[in-house]
Amino acid sequence: MEQRVSLITLGARDAEGLGAFYDALGWRRVKSEDGVIAYDLIGQTLGLYPLDKLAEDIGVPVEALGHGAATLGCNVRNKEDVAVVLDRVKPAGGKLLKPAEDVFWGGHHGYFSD
């Protein structure tokens, strides 16, 4: 088996609302069907799947999917671009969790929630 991930699927209670957030960040949707919203991530795809439909597809009750946490990283070309991305979060309807800052391992990052 090749060591790679080609599809990241997020179960969303409000897939359209979540899609509107990523749209407002400037991401472009690819053709999607059956309530699934997809974005091409240059080598991977991010799919926003209505949570109830995802549970149905898997064959489990929606409660079985729980309330897990995940982070997705968006690497940019230079340090200054981190702030550019984070500046788009609030106008898009997201929440800034941690402003851009240098980190001990030499990187520069921030966190936001959609």
MARBA-3410 file (N, C-alpha, C, O; in Angstrom, 1 decimal):
114
0.8,-1.2,0.0,0.0,0.0,0.0,0.9,1.2,0.0,1.8,1.3,0.8 ~ 0.5,2.2,-0.8,1.3,3.5,-0.9,1.0,4.3,0.4,-0.2,4.3,0.8 ~ 1.9,5.0,0.9,1.8,5.8,2.1,1.3,7.2,1.7,2.2,8.1,1.5 ~ 0.0,7.4,1.6,-0.5,8.7,1.2,-1.9,8.8,1.6,-2.6,7.8,1.8 ~ -2.4,10.0,1.7,-3.8,10.3,2.0,-4.3,11.1,0.8,-3.7,12.1,0.4
-5.4,10.6,0.1,-5.9,11.3,-1.0,-7.2,12.0,-0.8,-7.6,12.9,-1.5 ~ -7.9,11.6,0.3,-9.2,12.3,0.6,-9.3,12.4,2.1,-9.1,11.5,2.9 ~ -9.7,13.6,2.5,-9.9,14.0,3.9,-11.4,14.3,4.0,-11.9,15.3,3.3 ~ -12.2,13.6,4.7,-13.6,13.8,4.8,-13.9,14.3,6.2,-13.6,13.7,7.2 ~ -14.6,15.4,6.3,-15.1,16.0,7.6,-16.6,15.8,7.7,-17.3,16.4,6.8
-17.1,15.2,8.7,-18.5,15.1,8.9,-18.9,16.4,9.5,-18.4,16.9,10.5 ~ -19.9,17.1,8.9,-20.3,18.4,9.3,-21.8,18.4,9.6,-22.6,18.0,8.9 ~ -22.1,19.0,10.8,-23.5,19.2,11.2,-24.2,20.2,10.2,-25.4,20.1,9.9 ~ -23.4,21.1,9.7,-23.9,22.1,8.7,-22.9,22.2,7.6,-22.1,23.2,7.6 ~ -23.0,21.3,6.7,-22.0,21.3,5.6,-22.1,22.5,4.7,-21.0,23.0,4.3
-23.2,23.0,4.5,-23.4,24.2,3.6,-22.8,25.4,4.3,-22.1,26.2,3.7 ~ -23.0,25.6,5.6,-22.4,26.7,6.4,-20.9,26.6,6.4,-20.2,27.6,6.3 ~ -20.4,25.3,6.6,-18.9,25.1,6.6,-18.4,25.4,5.2,-17.3,26.0,5.1 ~ -19.1,25.0,4.2,-18.7,25.3,2.8,-18.6,26.8,2.6,-17.7,27.3,1.9 ~ -19.6,27.5,3.1,-19.6,29.0,2.9,-18.4,29.6,3.5,-17.9,30.6,3.0
-18.0,29.1,4.7,-16.8,29.6,5.3,-15.5,29.4,4.4,-14.8,30.3,4.2 ~ -15.3,28.2,3.9,-14.2,27.9,3.0,-14.3,28.7,1.7,-13.3,29.2,1.2 ~ -15.5,28.9,1.2,-15.7,29.7,0.0,-15.2,31.2,0.3,-14.6,31.8,-0.5 ~ -15.6,31.7,1.5,-15.3,33.0,1.9,-13.8,33.2,2.1,-13.2,34.3,1.9 ~ -13.1,32.1,2.4,-11.6,32.2,2.5,-11.0,32.3,1.1,-9.8,32.5,1.0
-11.8,32.0,0.1,-11.3,32.1,-1.3,-11.0,30.7,-1.9,-10.5,30.6,-3.0 ~ -11.4,29.6,-1.2,-11.3,28.3,-1.8,-12.3,28.1,-2.9,-13.4,28.6,-2.8 ~ -12.0,27.3,-3.9,-13.0,27.0,-5.0,-13.4,25.6,-4.9,-12.6,24.6,-4.8 ~ -14.7,25.4,-4.9,-15.3,24.1,-4.9,-15.1,23.4,-6.2,-15.1,24.0,-7.3 ~ -15.0,22.1,-6.1,-15.0,21.2,-7.3,-16.4,20.6,-7.4,-17.2,20.7,-6.4
-16.7,20.0,-8.5,-18.1,19.4,-8.6,-18.3,18.4,-7.5,-17.5,17.6,-7.2 ~ -19.4,18.6,-6.9,-19.8,17.6,-5.8,-21.2,17.2,-5.9,-22.0,17.9,-6.6 ~ -21.6,16.1,-5.3,-22.9,15.5,-5.5,-23.4,15.1,-4.1,-22.6,14.9,-3.2 ~ -24.7,14.9,-4.0,-25.3,14.2,-2.9,-25.1,15.0,-1.6,-24.9,14.3,-0.5 ~ -25.0,16.3,-1.6,-24.7,17.1,-0.4,-23.3,17.2,0.1,-23.0,17.9,1.0
-22.4,16.5,-0.6,-21.0,16.5,-0.3,-20.4,17.7,-1.0,-20.6,17.9,-2.2 ~ -19.6,18.5,-0.3,-18.9,19.7,-0.8,-17.4,19.3,-0.9,-16.9,18.8,0.1 ~ -16.8,19.5,-2.0,-15.4,19.1,-2.2,-14.5,20.3,-2.6,-14.9,21.1,-3.4 ~ -13.3,20.2,-2.1,-12.2,21.2,-2.5,-11.0,20.5,-2.9,-10.5,19.6,-2.2 ~ -10.4,20.8,-4.1,-9.2,20.2,-4.5,-8.0,20.9,-3.8,-7.9,22.1,-3.8
-7.2,20.1,-3.1,-6.1,20.6,-2.3,-4.8,20.3,-2.9,-3.8,20.2,-2.2 ~ -4.8,20.2,-4.2,-3.5,19.9,-5.0,-2.9,18.6,-4.5,-1.9,18.6,-3.8 ~ -3.5,17.5,-4.9,-3.0,16.2,-4.5,-3.9,15.5,-3.5,-3.8,14.3,-3.4 ~ -4.7,16.2,-2.8,-5.7,15.6,-1.9,-7.0,16.4,-2.2,-7.1,17.4,-2.8 ~ -8.1,15.8,-1.6,-9.4,16.4,-1.7,-9.9,16.6,-0.3,-9.8,15.6,0.5
-10.5,17.7,0.1,-11.2,17.9,1.3,-12.7,17.8,1.0,-13.2,18.5,0.2 ~ -13.3,16.8,1.7,-14.8,16.7,1.5,-15.5,17.0,2.8,-15.2,16.6,3.8 ~ -16.5,17.9,2.6,-17.4,18.2,3.7,-18.7,17.4,3.5,-19.4,17.7,2.6 ~ -19.0,16.5,4.4,-20.0,15.5,4.2,-21.1,15.8,5.4,-20.7,15.8,6.5 ~ -22.3,16.0,5.0,-23.3,16.1,6.1,-23.2,14.9,7.1,-23.2,13.8,6.6
-23.1,15.3,8.3,-22.8,14.2,9.4,-23.8,13.1,9.3,-23.4,11.9,9.4 ~ -25.1,13.4,9.2,-26.1,12.3,9.2,-25.9,11.4,7.9,-26.1,10.2,8.0 ~ -25.5,12.0,6.8,-25.3,11.2,5.6,-24.0,10.4,5.7,-23.9,9.3,5.2 ~ -23.0,10.9,6.3,-21.7,10.2,6.5,-22.0,9.0,7.4,-21.5,7.9,7.1 ~ -22.8,9.1,8.5,-23.1,8.0,9.4,-23.9,7.0,8.6,-23.6,5.8,8.8
-24.8,7.4,7.8,-25.6,6.5,7.0,-24.7,5.7,6.0,-24.8,4.5,5.9 ~ -23.8,6.4,5.4,-22.9,5.8,4.4,-22.0,4.7,5.1,-21.7,3.7,4.6 ~ -21.5,5.1,6.3,-20.6,4.1,7.1,-21.5,3.0,7.6,-21.0,1.9,7.7 ~ -22.7,3.3,7.9,-23.6,2.2,8.5,-23.6,2.2,10.0,-23.8,1.2,10.6 ~ -23.4,3.4,10.6,-23.5,3.5,12.1,-24.4,4.6,12.4,-24.7,5.5,11.6
-24.9,4.6,13.7,-25.8,5.7,14.1,-24.9,7.0,14.2,-23.7,6.9,14.5 ~ -25.5,8.1,14.0,-24.8,9.4,13.9,-24.1,9.6,15.3,-23.0,10.2,15.3 ~ -24.6,9.2,16.4,-24.0,9.3,17.7,-22.7,8.6,17.8,-21.8,9.0,18.6 ~ -22.5,7.6,17.0,-21.2,6.8,17.1,-20.1,7.6,16.5,-18.9,7.2,16.8 ~ -20.3,8.7,15.8,-19.2,9.5,15.2,-18.6,10.4,16.2,-17.5,11.0,16.0
-19.2,10.6,17.3,-18.6,11.4,18.4,-18.4,12.8,18.2,-18.9,13.4,17.2 ~ -17.5,13.4,18.9,-17.1,14.8,18.9,-15.6,14.9,18.8,-15.0,15.7,19.6 ~ -14.9,14.2,18.0,-13.5,14.2,17.9,-13.0,15.6,17.5,-13.7,16.5,17.0 ~ -11.7,15.7,17.6,-11.0,17.0,17.1,-10.0,16.6,16.0,-9.4,15.5,16.0 ~ -9.7,17.6,15.2,-8.7,17.4,14.1,-8.2,18.8,13.8,-8.9,19.8,13.9
-7.0,18.8,13.3,-6.5,20.0,12.7,-6.0,19.8,11.3,-5.5,18.7,11.0 ~ -6.1,20.7,10.5,-5.6,20.7,9.1,-4.6,21.8,9.0,-4.9,23.0,9.4 ~ -3.5,21.5,8.4,-2.5,22.6,8.2,-2.5,23.1,6.8,-2.7,22.4,5.9 ~ -2.3,24.4,6.8,-2.2,25.1,5.5,-0.8,25.8,5.4,-0.7,26.9,6.0 ~ 0.1,25.2,4.7,1.4,25.8,4.6,1.4,26.9,3.6,0.8,26.7,2.5
2.1,28.0,3.9,2.2,29.1,3.0,3.7,29.3,2.7,4.5,28.7,3.3 ~ 3.9,30.2,1.7,5.3,30.3,1.2,6.2,31.1,2.1,7.4,30.9,2.1 ~ 5.7,32.0,2.9,6.6,32.8,3.7,5.8,33.2,5.0,4.6,33.1,5.1 ~ 6.6,33.6,6.0,6.1,34.0,7.3,5.0,35.0,7.3,4.0,34.9,8.0 ~ 5.1,36.0,6.5,4.1,37.1,6.4,2.8,36.6,5.9,1.7,37.1,6.3
2.8,35.5,5.1,1.5,35.0,4.5,0.6,34.3,5.6,-0.6,34.2,5.4 ~ 1.2,34.0,6.7,0.4,33.4,7.8,-0.6,34.4,8.3,-1.8,34.1,8.4 ~ -0.2,35.6,8.5,-1.1,36.7,8.9,-2.1,37.0,7.9,-3.3,37.3,8.2 ~ -1.8,36.9,6.6,-2.7,37.1,5.5,-3.8,36.1,5.6,-5.0,36.5,5.5 ~ -3.5,34.9,5.8,-4.5,33.8,5.9,-5.4,34.1,7.2,-6.6,34.1,7.1
-4.8,34.4,8.3,-5.5,34.6,9.5,-6.4,35.8,9.5,-7.5,35.8,10.1 ~ -6.0,36.8,8.7,-6.8,38.0,8.6,-8.1,37.8,7.8,-9.1,38.6,7.9 ~ -8.2,36.7,7.1,-9.4,36.3,6.4,-10.4,35.6,7.2,-11.6,35.4,6.8 ~ -10.0,35.0,8.3,-10.9,34.1,9.1,-12.1,34.8,9.6,-13.2,34.3,9.4 ~ -12.0,35.9,10.4,-13.2,36.5,11.0,-14.2,37.0,9.9,-15.4,36.7,10.1
-13.7,37.7,8.9,-14.7,38.1,7.8,-15.4,36.9,7.2,-16.5,37.1,6.7 ~ -14.8,35.8,7.2,-15.4,34.6,6.6,-16.3,33.9,7.6,-17.0,32.9,7.2 ~ -16.4,34.3,8.8,-17.3,33.7,9.8,-16.6,32.8,10.7,-17.3,32.1,11.5 ~ -15.3,32.7,10.7,-14.6,31.8,11.6,-14.1,32.5,12.8,-14.4,33.7,13.0 ~ -13.4,31.8,13.7,-12.9,32.3,14.9,-11.4,32.2,15.0,-10.9,31.0,14.8
-10.7,33.2,15.3,-9.3,33.2,15.5,-9.0,32.6,16.9,-9.5,33.2,17.9 ~ -8.3,31.5,17.0,-8.0,30.8,18.2,-6.6,31.2,18.8,-6.5,31.4,20.0 ~ -5.7,31.4,17.9,-4.3,31.8,18.3,-3.7,32.6,17.2,-3.6,32.2,16.1 ~ -3.3,33.8,17.5,-2.7,34.7,16.5,-1.4,34.1,16.0,-0.8,33.3,16.7 ~ -0.9,34.6,14.9,0.4,34.1,14.3,1.5,34.4,15.3,1.6,35.5,15.8
2.4,33.4,15.5,3.5,33.6,16.3,4.6,32.6,16.0,4.3,31.6,15.4 ~ 5.9,33.0,16.3,7.0,32.0,16.2,6.8,30.9,17.2,6.3,31.1,18.3 ~ 7.2,29.7,16.8,7.2,28.5,17.6,8.6,28.0,17.8,9.5,28.2,17.0 ~ 8.7,27.2,18.9,10.1,26.7,19.3,10.8,25.9,18.3,12.0,25.9,18.3 ~ 10.1,25.2,17.4,10.8,24.4,16.4,11.2,25.1,15.2,11.6,24.5,14.2
11.0,26.4,15.2,11.4,27.2,14.1,10.4,27.7,13.1,10.6,28.5,12.2 ~ 9.2,27.2,13.3,8.1,27.6,12.4,7.4,28.9,12.9,7.8,29.6,13.9 ~ 6.3,29.2,12.3,5.5,30.4,12.6,4.0,30.0,12.2,3.8,29.6,11.1 ~ 3.1,30.0,13.2,1.8,29.6,13.0,0.7,30.3,13.8,1.1,31.0,14.7 ~ -0.5,30.0,13.5,-1.7,30.4,14.3,-2.7,29.3,14.1,-2.6,28.4,13.3
-3.8,29.5,14.8,-4.9,28.5,14.8,-6.2,29.3,14.6,-6.4,30.4,15.1 ~ -7.1,28.7,13.8,-8.5,29.2,13.7,-9.5,28.0,13.6,-9.1,26.9,13.3 ~ -10.7,28.3,13.9,-11.7,27.3,13.8,-12.7,27.8,12.7,-13.0,29.0,12.6 ~ -13.3,26.9,12.0,-14.3,27.2,11.0,-15.6,27.1,11.7,-16.6,27.4,11.0
END
